[in-house]
Amino acid sequence: MRMKDLMKKGIVTALIVSMAASVFTGCGNSDSGNGSAADQQTANQDSAAQQTETKNDAADQGGSDEETQKMVALIKEKTGINVEFSITPTSAAGEIDKVLVSLMAGDDIDILGRTPIQLEEFYNAGVLAPLDELAANVGYDMEKVYSGAAVKFDGQTYALPAERDIWLTYYNKKVFDDAGIPYPEAEGWTWEKYVETAQQLNDAGKGVWGSFIGNDAVHSYMYATQSGVNPYKADGTSNFDDPAFAESMEWFFSLGNDLKIQPSSVEVASGTYPYNSFMIGDNIGLYVCGGWVASTLTTLEKYPRDWQAGILPMPYPEGSEPSSLVIDSCYAVPAISSNKEAAFEAIKCIAEYKYTLGYGRIPAKTLTEEEARSYIEETLVPMFEHDGITTEDFMAGWFDSSGNYISEKIVGTADTVINQIVTEESLMYGQGAKSLEDTMSSIKSRADEAIKEAQAE
């Protein structure tokens, strides 16, 4: 976001917002993509070493020009700041972020929207302004408002979270009805229960898959991280020699390759089953993915269907506390900004109120149970009238204040490189090009080398 003519004699007159084509990296997308969870979909890998591509589909996902204009009006109403949005093209996989290039070149940019892992690159480049003093000057308690979710590096706060993409289990009610199986319940919804249910639904003769989960790297380690195993050791090296990561890798790819309750890794990579197979077909019983998928279910013009969908929380490992993977879209103020006070007021407004615009956004800020129920009943339930998804369904999946929310991406030293390493290595294992032992050994050694290089910089 760039601002100009902002605060002359205490009057805010104009603010130009420079946004990437999307803000949020949805599940499985490469870290170089910058897409809103509700503005982004995931394509499949064509080969073991290929990065996951992203597809920005703002019209489908609610990230429309209409929503942008509503945000302009919202900021004007709440702060008096006039805003004009400009869109920055999303960088291709492997390219340096175009906005980072602009900031390093000295361009006048005042607000930046990215995910925490993407913001770390900006922090390392020294182009972000800390927010702590700006917040203290106006008596704003970031810890309280966001329950510790504000983005910090080296003990200082650099970004406010606006939207939270919380993973869910989606299910096709028609598939359950045809199989004569009761709909699953949120209570005790473990991965073990998920697999058992998928096996009951699976019917190869009729072309019905009990489960569908893509090939993305995060899937290969999610069982381990949900079990509480950290990707980093106490000494700062990677922890991929912990047996939990090998077990997680083996478990995930066994779903399609061995148990055959979902398409194999090769079938997914070939494009036979695209990322949106659940939404466009009627033969998949269970689907685990980010919360952005929910918004596609409301676009019946784009994805017409005669079946109803249901939602559950994300499954969790048996014996562990219930948990879900998440990723936040956040807003920061570049160090180069000459209008930091006004920029901070604008990102406060976006972070606190964007979810109220009526597009099914899930706020990262903490809502009371009363606020959550009111929002669900007034906004979400009407949006999902076709599917009959209830207030209690949304409370369990998205608004459980006791939930354990875990970053969907690995976050720490050299995290961007490590996430790419896992992408490459896991696909080679999943498609039979490498043994499990060799895969984990390679991930461990490559990750440690990446950490060593990052620490030497």
TORDRENMAR-88945 format. One record per residue (C-alpha): residue in one letter; residue number from 1; x, y, z. Coordinates in nm, 2 decimals. Each point is the difference from the previous one (the first is absolute). Example, Ala and Ser with C-alpha at 12.3 -4.5 7.8 and 13.67 -1.06 7.14 Angstrom:
BEGIN
REC|aa|i|px|py|pz
REC|A|1|1.23|-0.45|0.78
REC|S|2|0.14|0.34|-0.07
This chain:
BEGIN
REC|aa|i|px|py|pz
REC|M|1|0.00|0.00|0.00
REC|R|2|0.14|0.34|-0.09
REC|M|3|-0.13|0.32|0.16
REC|K|4|0.03|0.36|-0.11
REC|D|5|-0.13|0.33|0.13
REC|L|6|-0.09|-0.17|0.32
REC|M|7|0.04|0.20|0.31
REC|K|8|0.02|0.37|-0.05
REC|K|9|-0.10|0.20|0.30
REC|G|10|-0.15|-0.31|0.15
REC|I|11|-0.24|-0.06|-0.29
REC|V|12|0.02|-0.33|-0.20
REC|T|13|-0.08|0.07|-0.36
REC|A|14|0.11|-0.29|-0.21
REC|L|15|0.16|-0.35|0.03
REC|I|16|0.10|-0.22|-0.29
REC|V|17|0.00|-0.37|0.08
REC|S|18|0.24|-0.22|-0.21
REC|M|19|-0.10|-0.36|0.04
REC|A|20|0.13|-0.32|-0.16
REC|A|21|-0.25|-0.18|-0.22
REC|S|22|-0.07|-0.20|0.31
REC|V|23|0.11|0.01|0.36
REC|F|24|-0.03|-0.35|0.13
REC|T|25|0.19|-0.31|-0.08
REC|G|26|-0.26|-0.28|0.02
REC|C|27|0.08|-0.36|0.09
REC|G|28|0.27|-0.14|-0.23
REC|N|29|0.08|0.31|-0.19
REC|S|30|0.36|0.10|-0.05
REC|D|31|0.12|0.26|0.24
REC|S|32|0.07|0.24|-0.28
REC|G|33|-0.37|0.02|-0.08
REC|N|34|-0.18|0.28|0.18
REC|G|35|-0.37|-0.09|0.00
REC|S|36|-0.29|0.04|0.24
REC|A|37|-0.12|-0.33|0.13
REC|A|38|-0.34|0.09|-0.14
REC|D|39|0.16|0.13|-0.32
REC|Q|40|0.22|-0.29|-0.09
REC|Q|41|-0.02|-0.36|-0.11
REC|T|42|0.27|-0.26|-0.04
REC|A|43|0.11|-0.17|-0.32
REC|N|44|0.17|-0.33|0.00
REC|Q|45|0.37|-0.09|-0.04
REC|D|46|0.09|-0.13|-0.35
REC|S|47|0.32|-0.16|0.11
REC|A|48|0.18|-0.09|0.32
REC|A|49|0.22|0.31|0.00
REC|Q|50|-0.26|0.25|-0.12
REC|Q|51|-0.12|0.27|0.24
REC|T|52|-0.38|0.03|0.06
REC|E|53|-0.15|0.27|-0.21
REC|T|54|-0.27|0.23|0.12
REC|K|55|-0.32|0.11|-0.16
REC|N|56|-0.16|0.33|0.10
REC|D|57|-0.37|-0.01|-0.05
REC|A|58|-0.13|0.32|0.16
REC|A|59|-0.34|-0.02|-0.15
REC|D|60|-0.06|-0.35|0.12
REC|Q|61|0.14|0.05|0.35
REC|G|62|-0.15|0.33|0.10
REC|G|63|0.32|0.21|-0.05
REC|S|64|-0.19|0.21|-0.25
REC|D|65|0.02|0.37|-0.10
REC|E|66|-0.33|0.04|0.19
REC|E|67|0.17|-0.12|0.32
REC|T|68|0.29|0.24|-0.06
REC|Q|69|-0.24|0.29|-0.04
REC|K|70|-0.18|-0.10|0.32
REC|M|71|0.34|0.00|0.18
REC|V|72|0.07|0.35|-0.14
REC|A|73|-0.33|0.12|0.15
REC|L|74|0.06|-0.19|0.33
REC|I|75|0.34|0.17|0.05
REC|K|76|-0.14|0.34|-0.09
REC|E|77|-0.29|-0.05|0.25
REC|K|78|0.22|-0.13|0.29
REC|T|79|0.31|0.22|-0.04
REC|G|80|-0.08|0.28|-0.25
REC|I|81|0.28|-0.12|-0.23
REC|N|82|-0.07|0.00|-0.37
REC|V|83|0.14|-0.32|-0.16
REC|E|84|0.07|-0.09|-0.35
REC|F|85|0.12|-0.36|-0.06
REC|S|86|0.25|-0.10|-0.27
REC|I|87|0.09|-0.36|-0.08
REC|T|88|0.35|-0.13|-0.03
REC|P|89|0.04|-0.31|-0.22
REC|T|90|0.08|-0.32|0.20
REC|S|91|0.36|-0.12|-0.04
REC|A|92|0.05|-0.33|-0.17
REC|A|93|0.14|-0.29|0.19
REC|G|94|0.37|0.06|0.07
REC|E|95|-0.01|0.37|-0.08
REC|I|96|0.07|0.26|0.27
REC|D|97|-0.31|0.18|0.12
REC|K|98|-0.07|0.30|-0.23
REC|V|99|-0.10|0.22|0.30
REC|L|100|0.32|-0.09|0.18
REC|V|101|0.19|0.11|-0.30
REC|S|102|-0.19|0.33|0.00
REC|L|103|0.07|0.06|0.37
REC|M|104|0.37|-0.08|-0.04
REC|A|105|0.01|0.25|-0.29
REC|G|106|-0.15|0.27|0.23
REC|D|107|-0.35|0.02|-0.14
REC|D|108|-0.25|0.17|0.22
REC|I|109|-0.22|-0.28|0.13
REC|D|110|-0.19|0.02|0.33
REC|I|111|-0.19|-0.32|0.06
REC|L|112|0.09|-0.35|-0.09
REC|G|113|-0.22|-0.31|0.01
REC|R|114|0.16|-0.34|0.02
REC|T|115|0.00|-0.33|0.21
REC|P|116|0.24|-0.02|0.30
REC|I|117|0.24|-0.23|-0.18
REC|Q|118|0.01|0.25|-0.30
REC|L|119|0.05|0.29|0.24
REC|E|120|0.30|-0.16|0.14
REC|E|121|0.18|0.06|-0.33
REC|F|122|-0.09|0.37|0.02
REC|Y|123|0.12|0.01|0.36
REC|N|124|0.33|-0.16|-0.09
REC|A|125|0.05|0.26|-0.27
REC|G|126|-0.05|0.27|0.26
REC|V|127|-0.30|0.16|-0.17
REC|L|128|-0.26|-0.03|0.27
REC|A|129|-0.09|0.25|0.28
REC|P|130|-0.07|-0.13|0.35
REC|L|131|-0.35|0.07|0.12
REC|D|132|0.05|0.00|0.38
REC|E|133|0.06|0.37|0.04
REC|L|134|-0.28|0.09|-0.25
REC|A|135|-0.24|-0.21|0.21
REC|A|136|0.12|0.14|0.33
REC|N|137|-0.05|0.35|-0.12
REC|V|138|-0.37|-0.06|-0.05
REC|G|139|-0.04|-0.24|0.29
REC|Y|140|-0.07|-0.31|-0.22
REC|D|141|0.05|-0.33|0.17
REC|M|142|0.10|-0.23|-0.29
REC|E|143|0.05|-0.30|0.22
REC|K|144|-0.35|0.02|0.14
REC|V|145|-0.18|0.07|-0.33
REC|Y|146|0.18|-0.28|-0.19
REC|S|147|0.07|-0.25|0.28
REC|G|148|0.37|-0.01|-0.08
REC|A|149|-0.06|-0.05|-0.38
REC|A|150|0.17|0.33|-0.09
REC|V|151|0.31|-0.07|-0.20
REC|K|152|0.33|0.03|0.19
REC|F|153|0.36|-0.02|-0.10
REC|D|154|0.28|0.02|0.27
REC|G|155|-0.25|0.11|0.26
REC|Q|156|-0.16|0.29|-0.19
REC|T|157|-0.33|0.02|-0.17
REC|Y|158|0.00|0.05|-0.38
REC|A|159|-0.35|-0.08|-0.13
REC|L|160|-0.36|-0.03|0.11
REC|P|161|-0.20|-0.31|-0.11
REC|A|162|-0.33|0.07|-0.19
REC|E|163|-0.13|-0.33|-0.13
REC|R|164|0.06|-0.36|0.12
REC|D|165|-0.03|-0.29|-0.23
REC|I|166|-0.08|-0.30|0.22
REC|W|167|0.00|-0.34|-0.15
REC|L|168|-0.32|-0.21|-0.01
REC|T|169|-0.13|-0.34|-0.10
REC|Y|170|-0.26|0.04|-0.27
REC|Y|171|-0.24|-0.29|-0.09
REC|N|172|-0.25|-0.08|-0.26
REC|K|173|-0.33|-0.09|0.16
REC|K|174|-0.12|-0.18|-0.31
REC|V|175|0.29|-0.24|0.01
REC|F|176|-0.08|-0.08|0.36
REC|D|177|-0.37|-0.04|-0.07
REC|D|178|0.06|-0.23|-0.29
REC|A|179|0.23|-0.22|0.21
REC|G|180|-0.25|0.00|0.29
REC|I|181|0.26|0.14|0.24
REC|P|182|-0.08|0.27|0.26
REC|Y|183|0.16|0.33|-0.03
REC|P|184|0.32|0.03|0.20
REC|E|185|0.00|0.21|0.32
REC|A|186|0.25|0.25|0.13
REC|E|187|0.06|-0.16|0.33
REC|G|188|0.29|-0.25|-0.01
REC|W|189|0.07|0.08|-0.37
REC|T|190|0.34|-0.15|-0.02
REC|W|191|0.21|-0.10|-0.30
REC|E|192|-0.06|-0.36|0.09
REC|K|193|-0.38|0.06|-0.01
REC|Y|194|0.05|0.19|-0.33
REC|V|195|0.17|-0.30|-0.16
REC|E|196|-0.25|-0.25|0.14
REC|T|197|-0.29|0.21|-0.14
REC|A|198|0.17|0.04|-0.34
REC|Q|199|0.05|-0.37|-0.02
REC|Q|200|-0.37|-0.05|0.06
REC|L|201|-0.09|0.25|-0.27
REC|N|202|0.25|-0.12|-0.26
REC|D|203|-0.15|-0.18|-0.30
REC|A|204|0.24|-0.05|-0.28
REC|G|205|-0.26|-0.17|-0.21
REC|K|206|-0.22|0.31|0.00
REC|G|207|0.29|0.24|-0.02
REC|V|208|-0.06|0.14|0.35
REC|W|209|0.31|0.10|0.20
REC|G|210|-0.04|0.01|0.37
REC|S|211|0.27|0.27|0.03
REC|F|212|0.18|0.27|-0.20
REC|I|213|0.31|0.19|0.13
REC|G|214|0.24|0.15|-0.25
REC|N|215|0.38|-0.06|-0.04
REC|D|216|0.11|0.31|0.19
REC|A|217|0.31|-0.01|0.22
REC|V|218|-0.19|0.11|0.31
REC|H|219|-0.21|-0.32|-0.01
REC|S|220|0.32|-0.21|0.03
REC|Y|221|0.09|0.15|0.34
REC|M|222|-0.34|0.11|0.14
REC|Y|223|-0.05|-0.32|0.21
REC|A|224|0.33|0.06|0.17
REC|T|225|-0.05|0.37|0.07
REC|Q|226|-0.36|-0.06|0.12
REC|S|227|0.16|-0.26|0.24
REC|G|228|0.20|0.28|0.15
REC|V|229|0.34|-0.08|-0.17
REC|N|230|0.20|0.31|-0.08
REC|P|231|0.18|0.02|-0.34
REC|Y|232|0.30|0.16|0.18
REC|K|233|0.21|-0.14|0.28
REC|A|234|0.10|0.20|0.31
REC|D|235|0.35|0.06|-0.15
REC|G|236|-0.16|0.16|-0.31
REC|T|237|0.06|-0.28|-0.25
REC|S|238|-0.28|-0.18|-0.18
REC|N|239|-0.19|-0.28|0.18
REC|F|240|-0.08|-0.21|-0.31
REC|D|241|0.19|-0.30|0.15
REC|D|242|-0.27|-0.03|0.26
REC|P|243|-0.19|-0.32|-0.09
REC|A|244|-0.33|0.19|0.02
REC|F|245|0.08|0.18|-0.33
REC|A|246|0.07|-0.32|-0.19
REC|E|247|-0.31|-0.16|0.15
REC|S|248|-0.20|0.30|-0.11
REC|M|249|0.13|-0.01|-0.35
REC|E|250|-0.06|-0.37|-0.03
REC|W|251|-0.35|0.03|0.14
REC|F|252|-0.11|0.27|-0.23
REC|F|253|0.11|-0.15|-0.32
REC|S|254|-0.14|-0.34|0.10
REC|L|255|-0.35|0.14|-0.02
REC|G|256|0.01|-0.01|-0.37
REC|N|257|0.29|-0.23|-0.09
REC|D|258|-0.08|-0.28|0.24
REC|L|259|-0.35|0.04|0.16
REC|K|260|-0.13|0.14|-0.33
REC|I|261|-0.27|0.20|0.17
REC|Q|262|0.10|0.29|-0.22
REC|P|263|0.18|0.06|-0.33
REC|S|264|0.37|-0.10|0.01
REC|S|265|0.27|0.26|0.00
REC|V|266|0.08|-0.07|-0.36
REC|E|267|-0.37|0.04|-0.10
REC|V|268|-0.02|0.34|0.18
REC|A|269|0.33|0.12|-0.16
REC|S|270|-0.11|-0.10|-0.34
REC|G|271|-0.30|0.24|0.02
REC|T|272|-0.25|-0.28|-0.02
REC|Y|273|-0.14|0.13|0.33
REC|P|274|0.04|0.38|0.01
REC|Y|275|0.01|0.20|0.32
REC|N|276|-0.38|0.08|-0.02
REC|S|277|-0.11|-0.36|-0.06
REC|F|278|-0.22|0.01|0.31
REC|M|279|-0.18|0.32|-0.11
REC|I|280|-0.06|-0.09|-0.36
REC|G|281|-0.09|-0.37|0.04
REC|D|282|-0.24|-0.21|0.20
REC|N|283|0.21|-0.30|0.08
REC|I|284|0.23|0.10|0.29
REC|G|285|-0.12|-0.07|0.35
REC|L|286|0.25|0.19|0.22
REC|Y|287|0.24|0.29|-0.08
REC|V|288|0.25|0.17|0.23
REC|C|289|0.12|0.34|-0.11
REC|G|290|0.02|0.37|0.11
REC|G|291|-0.31|0.21|0.09
REC|W|292|0.02|0.17|-0.34
REC|V|293|-0.18|-0.30|-0.15
REC|A|294|-0.32|0.09|0.18
REC|S|295|-0.04|0.32|-0.20
REC|T|296|0.00|-0.20|-0.32
REC|L|297|-0.29|-0.20|0.13
REC|T|298|-0.21|0.31|-0.01
REC|T|299|0.07|0.07|-0.36
REC|L|300|-0.26|-0.23|-0.15
REC|E|301|0.02|0.19|-0.33
REC|K|302|0.36|-0.09|-0.04
REC|Y|303|-0.02|-0.35|0.16
REC|P|304|-0.37|-0.11|-0.05
REC|R|305|-0.08|-0.31|0.20
REC|D|306|-0.31|-0.19|0.11
REC|W|307|0.16|-0.13|0.32
REC|Q|308|0.04|0.16|0.34
REC|A|309|0.34|0.05|0.18
REC|G|310|0.06|-0.03|0.37
REC|I|311|0.30|0.12|0.21
REC|L|312|0.19|-0.13|0.30
REC|P|313|0.32|0.11|0.17
REC|M|314|0.33|-0.13|-0.14
REC|P|315|0.08|-0.35|0.12
REC|Y|316|0.27|-0.04|0.26
REC|P|317|0.23|-0.29|0.11
REC|E|318|-0.15|-0.24|0.25
REC|G|319|0.14|0.06|0.34
REC|S|320|0.07|0.37|-0.07
REC|E|321|-0.20|0.31|0.08
REC|P|322|-0.24|0.12|-0.28
REC|S|323|0.19|0.23|-0.24
REC|S|324|-0.02|0.16|-0.34
REC|L|325|0.24|0.15|-0.24
REC|V|326|-0.03|0.37|-0.06
REC|I|327|0.16|0.29|-0.20
REC|D|328|-0.07|0.37|0.05
REC|S|329|-0.01|0.29|-0.24
REC|C|330|0.17|0.29|0.17
REC|Y|331|0.08|0.37|-0.06
REC|A|332|0.32|0.17|0.08
REC|V|333|0.15|0.35|-0.04
REC|P|334|0.32|0.04|-0.20
REC|A|335|0.29|0.18|0.16
REC|I|336|0.02|0.24|-0.29
REC|S|337|-0.35|0.14|0.06
REC|S|338|-0.02|0.37|0.09
REC|N|339|-0.35|-0.05|0.13
REC|K|340|0.03|-0.28|0.25
REC|E|341|-0.26|0.13|0.24
REC|A|342|-0.27|0.01|-0.27
REC|A|343|0.11|-0.33|-0.14
REC|F|344|-0.03|-0.16|0.35
REC|E|345|-0.36|0.14|0.03
REC|A|346|-0.09|-0.15|-0.34
REC|I|347|0.14|-0.35|0.08
REC|K|348|-0.17|0.01|0.34
REC|C|349|-0.33|0.06|-0.18
REC|I|350|0.06|-0.27|-0.26
REC|A|351|0.11|-0.25|0.26
REC|E|352|-0.30|0.06|0.23
REC|Y|353|-0.28|0.06|-0.24
REC|K|354|0.06|-0.16|-0.34
REC|Y|355|-0.19|-0.31|0.10
REC|T|356|-0.32|0.20|0.04
REC|L|357|-0.03|0.08|-0.37
REC|G|358|-0.21|-0.31|-0.07
REC|Y|359|0.24|-0.23|-0.20
REC|G|360|0.03|-0.28|0.25
REC|R|361|0.34|0.11|0.14
REC|I|362|0.12|-0.15|0.33
REC|P|363|0.17|0.26|0.21
REC|A|364|0.33|-0.06|0.16
REC|K|365|-0.09|0.23|0.29
REC|T|366|-0.17|-0.16|0.30
REC|L|367|-0.38|0.01|0.01
REC|T|368|-0.21|-0.07|0.30
REC|E|369|-0.24|-0.30|-0.03
REC|E|370|-0.28|0.25|-0.03
REC|E|371|0.17|0.19|-0.28
REC|A|372|0.09|-0.32|-0.18
REC|R|373|-0.35|-0.14|0.01
REC|S|374|-0.15|0.33|-0.11
REC|Y|375|0.24|0.02|-0.30
REC|I|376|-0.07|-0.37|-0.09
REC|E|377|-0.38|0.04|0.02
REC|E|378|-0.01|0.33|-0.19
REC|T|379|0.26|-0.07|-0.26
REC|L|380|0.12|-0.36|-0.04
REC|V|381|-0.32|-0.20|0.05
REC|P|382|-0.18|0.20|-0.27
REC|M|383|0.29|-0.04|-0.24
REC|F|384|-0.01|-0.38|0.05
REC|E|385|-0.37|-0.04|-0.02
REC|H|386|0.03|-0.25|-0.29
REC|D|387|0.20|-0.23|0.22
REC|G|388|-0.18|0.04|0.33
REC|I|389|0.32|0.06|0.19
REC|T|390|-0.09|0.11|0.36
REC|T|391|0.13|0.24|0.25
REC|E|392|0.13|-0.29|0.21
REC|D|393|0.19|-0.13|-0.30
REC|F|394|0.17|0.33|-0.05
REC|M|395|0.07|0.04|0.37
REC|A|396|0.17|-0.34|0.01
REC|G|397|0.20|0.05|-0.32
REC|W|398|0.10|0.36|0.01
REC|F|399|-0.08|0.16|0.33
REC|D|400|0.11|-0.24|0.27
REC|S|401|0.19|0.22|0.25
REC|S|402|0.16|-0.30|0.16
REC|G|403|0.14|-0.13|-0.34
REC|N|404|0.37|-0.06|-0.05
REC|Y|405|0.09|0.19|-0.32
REC|I|406|0.33|-0.10|-0.17
REC|S|407|0.17|0.18|-0.29
REC|E|408|-0.06|-0.19|-0.32
REC|K|409|0.35|0.09|-0.11
REC|I|410|0.33|-0.08|0.17
REC|V|411|0.10|0.33|0.17
REC|G|412|0.36|0.07|0.11
REC|T|413|0.35|0.04|-0.13
REC|A|414|0.02|-0.06|-0.37
REC|D|415|-0.37|-0.09|0.00
REC|T|416|-0.07|0.10|-0.36
REC|V|417|0.29|-0.22|-0.13
REC|I|418|-0.10|-0.29|0.23
REC|N|419|-0.36|0.01|-0.12
REC|Q|420|0.12|-0.03|-0.36
REC|I|421|0.24|-0.28|0.10
REC|V|422|-0.29|-0.20|0.15
REC|T|423|-0.21|0.07|-0.31
REC|E|424|0.27|-0.15|-0.23
REC|E|425|0.10|-0.29|0.22
REC|S|426|-0.35|-0.11|0.11
REC|L|427|-0.13|-0.02|-0.36
REC|M|428|0.29|-0.22|-0.10
REC|Y|429|-0.08|-0.23|0.29
REC|G|430|-0.38|0.01|-0.07
REC|Q|431|0.05|-0.09|-0.36
REC|G|432|0.24|-0.28|0.07
REC|A|433|0.32|0.16|-0.12
REC|K|434|0.17|-0.01|0.34
REC|S|435|-0.01|-0.22|0.31
REC|L|436|-0.14|0.14|0.33
REC|E|437|0.34|-0.03|0.16
REC|D|438|0.18|0.18|-0.28
REC|T|439|-0.27|0.27|-0.01
REC|M|440|0.02|0.08|0.37
REC|S|441|0.38|-0.01|-0.01
REC|S|442|0.00|0.24|-0.29
REC|I|443|-0.25|0.24|0.16
REC|K|444|0.20|0.00|0.33
REC|S|445|0.34|0.07|-0.17
REC|R|446|-0.14|0.26|-0.24
REC|A|447|-0.20|0.18|0.27
REC|D|448|0.30|0.01|0.23
REC|E|449|0.21|0.15|-0.28
REC|A|450|-0.26|0.26|-0.07
REC|I|451|-0.01|0.09|0.37
REC|K|452|0.38|0.03|0.01
REC|E|453|0.00|0.22|-0.30
REC|A|454|-0.27|0.22|0.14
REC|Q|455|0.18|0.04|0.33
REC|A|456|0.32|0.10|-0.18
REC|E|457|-0.16|0.29|-0.19
